[in-house]
Amino acid sequence: MAVQESPRRSRPPGQGKERTNAQRENRAGLALISPTAVLVGLVVFVPLIWAVSMAFQPVTLINIRGVGIFGTYTLDNFREVLSSSGFLTTLRTTLIYTIAGTGGSLLVGLIAAMALRKAFRGRSIVRGLILLPYVAPVVAVTFVWRTMLDPQFGVVNYWGQKLFGWDQGVAFLSQTSTALATVIAFEIWRYFPFAFLFLMARLQAVPHDLEEAAQVDGATPWQQFRFIVFPQLLPTLGVLFLLRSIFTFNKFDDVYLLTGGGSGTEVVSVRVYNFLIARHDVGAASAQAVVLALIMVVFIAIQVRAMRGQTEEA
């Protein structure tokens, strides 16, 4: 009795070839991105893992050559950092500097973008001049500010005494009552062009039909801005606030070049530098950096959640 063979399932024409081609494309993609992935891993993640490991070890500049990822792990560095005098004050100063500097730069950038929204003669030149604070080297602009605000021969104190009758020059960068506000003002002045660029580009995409219709209905310029223009700028403002908050929270060079972290302007990044350079305590500096990163992650998570809620409501 002959055994009948079961009929083979017919494969659609070209299916095996397509699957093979897809596998080849996947392998080719992995081969192309693997050098970049390895480079990113070596440049970013390896130093990051090493820095985190040093935060849990007693490391100084003397014994740093013999320290590796595996060693004696303790929480002494974190106890020292969190219990040290001035930690909460530094954290509060950093938050004030971040929120005021970021909010101020966005506000000035928005005002500048609205002022230059309509075409006029010489608008391109004005736009280029607005970008100067952002593109100029930080060493040069901080030197100019320090010279202008010098209490003895600075031009600000000269005109203050001549026009406003100041009795003596004001040490803007070396007295506690004015140093932090001056550093925040510098932050706003230097980085408002960053917000100006993004907001100006977004304003170019805002349709003018709604504003013209509102103007015909009798809406004032403020009402047009509040109910038509500003809601369309909110997503861009949210992204800008998030980016500038990250940059400002980690800012070191501006504050250090202006005041060196003195007179109540010591932010967390300057404190990390002082732990590393003044005390030669690499472990404590790494622990301070880890604490800074954790606070920044929480801060970013809150902002992202708030932005997501605004987007869902819109």
ABEGO torsion letter per residue (X at the ends): XBBBBBBBBBBBBGAAAAAAAAAAAAAAAAAAAAAAAAAAAAAAAAAAAAAAAAAABBBBAAAAAABBABBBBBAAAAAAAAABBGAAAAAAAAAAAAAAAAAAAAAAAAAAAAAAABBBBGAAAAAAAAAAAAABBAAAAAAAAAAAABAAABAAAAAAAAAAGBABBBBAAABAAAAAAAAAAAAAAAAAAAAAAAAAAAAAABBAAAAAAAAAAGBBAAAAAAAAAAAAAAAAAAAAAAAAAAAAAABAAAAAAAAGGBGGABBAAAAAAAAAAAAGBAAAAAAAAAAAAAAAAAAAAAAAAAAAAAAAAX
